[in-house]
Amino acid sequence: MLKFITISALALGLAACGETWGQRAVTGGGIGAGTGALIGALTPIGLLPGALVGGAVGAGVGAATAPRR
């Protein structure tokens, strides 16, 4: 479980990559979908539900973050 938390924290930390909120939402969604699919493959959740949830969370977090300058 600690591995999943660590991977999720790293993915969410990278979700702020981009200059505009749209770029951050897209990159966050991509990173979240990949991480969600990985976690879904390793758990009974499944690939597709994991990717969908991860992508939605990643896009939301990416859009909500402010760019780092």
N, C-alpha and C positions, 0 to 999 in steps of 0.2 A: 504494500500500500504506500510505503514511503517513496518508492520509485515513481508511482503515478502522481503523487503530489509534487515531487520535484520536477518531473517532466511538464506538468501543467503550469507550475510557477514559471518555469523558463519560457514556455510558449507564451504565456500571458505577458511576460516581461518584454518579449520581442514584438508584441502586437502593436506597439507604438511606433513602428518603423513607417515613416512617410511624412510628407510635408502638409498635406491637407487631410481633413477628417475622412474623406472618401478613400484616399490611399491607405490610411491607417485601418479603415474598416475592411478593405479588401485584403490587405496583408494579414490582418488579425484573423479574418475569416479563413484564409488559406492555412495559416499556421494552426488555428484551432481545429479545422477539419482534419488535417493530417494527424494531429495529436489525438483527437477523438477517435479516429479510425484505428490508430495504434492501440489505444486503451480498449476500444471495443473489440479488437481482435484478441486481446489477451484476457478478456472477461466474457461472461455470458451475454453481455449486452448485444454484441454483434457489430460488424463493420459499419453498415449503413446508419443505424441509429447513433452510434458513437460519432461518426463523421458529421451528421446533421446537428447534433447537440453541440459538439465542439466548434463547428463552423459558426453557429448562431452566437454562442458565447464569445468566441474570438472576435467576431465582427462587432458585437456590442461593446466589448472592452476596447477594441481598437478605435472605434468611433468616439468613445467617451474620453480617451486619453488626450492630453495636450502634447504638441510636438516639443521635443527637447532641442534647445538651442545652445 
